[in-house]
Amino acid sequence: MWAKKRVADGWQHGPARTDQIKAHPSLVPHDELPDCENYYDRVMVEQVIRAVVALGYRINALHAPADATGTGCLRWDIGWRA
């Protein structure tokens, strides 16, 4: 989501972050990110999930029906633990 907003705001891929010309080296497809950034993203997601569960919420995976392209997707339902 961050990358989509940045691109919509005029940001583009560049060798280094430069706010004046709106360039950032991380604006690449996820599978092209360096391992250190993938690791950071994975750790952050794990920590958010742990915090949500610690606050008493539950996270359920819901399989959504196929969309117009014929592919389904996995959605998440977060609700209060009963």
Residue pairs with C-beta under 8 A, 6 or more apart in sequence:
3 26
3 27
6 22
6 24
6 27
7 27
9 22
10 22
11 22
11 23
11 24
11 27
12 22
12 23
12 24
12 27
13 23
13 24
13 25
13 27
13 28
14 21
14 23
14 24
14 25
14 27
15 23
15 25
16 23
16 25
17 23
17 24
17 25
26 33
26 37
30 38
33 41
49 59
52 59
52 78
53 59
56 80
56 81
57 78
57 79
57 80
57 81
58 78
58 79
58 80
58 81
58 82
59 76
59 77
59 78
60 76
60 77
60 78
60 79
61 74
61 75
61 76
61 77
62 74
62 75
62 76
62 77
63 72
63 73
63 74
63 75
64 72
64 73
64 74
64 75
65 72
66 72
67 73
